[in-house]
Structures are given as structure tokens and as C-alpha cells.
Amino acid sequence: MPRLSSKSFIVFSICAIVLPVFAGEPKPEVRKIVLAKTQAYVDALLKCDATAMDKLLSTELVYTSAAATVADKAAVLKDVAAPKSPLAVAELKVNTMRQYGDTVVANYDANFQHKGGELIPHGTVTIVWVKEGQDWVMVARQATGKNHH
């Protein structure tokens, strides 16, 4: 049996450790979970349900709006519970989804509208879902408006 050189062994070892981290399409069961979490997020927004939202968010959440405001978990929960202008429409359609180990980065085409009819200029929303323990939670969210540069 041929022996590996020390360089080959090191390269092989690094690949064995690093390659699983650089994945691509999520595993089918992970995709199903992320899609369910996405729907739960949309439902919590529409119902102004901070209790449901709380279960979806990491304590380390960084939540960025299309207007470039940044909020933590407490601020998001406060806004969900008593929004200045409740939503009538909240739709997120998956554009791309990639899994990197216990992290999924999902990019969505977004459509939001306030109950008063005002459209929100979101074009896309990117959400980073991370597996914490046995659950998947949102650790980051960023929106980009169609009219923002």
C-alpha cells in the first residue's frame, strides 16, 4: 500500500475537515425546516405575534431593514408586538438557498404591504438561519429595497 507524504496527509486532513463546511444546496430535510421557519416568521409578522417570533430568533440576532436601521432581538420583538403600521401582506419567495454546515443563507424575493395600503420598497430579504442545539433560528436578516442604492 503506498504511503502518503506528510504534505499529502496534511492536505487530505484539511480537506476532510473543511469540505463538509462548503456545501451548496441544503439537504432536503433542512430545506423543509427552513421553509417552515420562513412561513412561521411571515405568520408572526402578520399576526403581530411576538411570542411566536421569539421562538424563531437567536439571542445574537442582527436585523437590518431596507432603510439600514439595525435592531437586536429585543427591538424586533417590541416592534412585532406593537408595530407602528401593521402588515396586511408579507410574502417571501425563495430565490436561492445555500447550506454551509449548520448555517443556511436564504435569499428571498419580498413583497410587503401595510394595512393602510402603503407598499414597502423591499426587493429582497436575506436571512441567515443557524442550527442551535436541535432547532434552527434566525441569526441575521437584511432587507434591500428596490429604490435604495
C-alpha positions, 0 to 999 in steps of 0.5 A: 500500500503506498504511503502518503507524504506528510504534505499529502496527509496534511492536505487530505486532513484539511480537506476532510475537515473543511469540505463538509463546511462548503456545501451548496444546496441544503439537504432536503430535510433542512430545506423543509425546516427552513421553509417552515421557519420562513412561513412561521416568521411571515405568520408572526409578522402578520399576526403581530405575534411576538411570542411566536417570533421569539421562538424563531430568533437567536439571542445574537440576532442582527436585523437590518431593514431596507432603510439600514436601521439595525435592531437586536432581538429585543427591538424586533420583538417590541416592534412585532408586538406593537408595530407602528403600521401593521402588515396586511401582506408579507410574502417571501419567495425563495430565490436561492438557498445555500447550506454551509454546515449548520448555517443556511443563507436564504435569499428571498424575493419580498413583497410587503404591504401595510394595512393602510395600503402603503407598499414597502420598497423591499426587493429582497430579504436575506436571512441567515438561519443557524442550527442551535442545539436541535432547532434552527433560528434566525441569526441575521436578516437584511432587507434591500429595497428596490429604490435604495442604492 
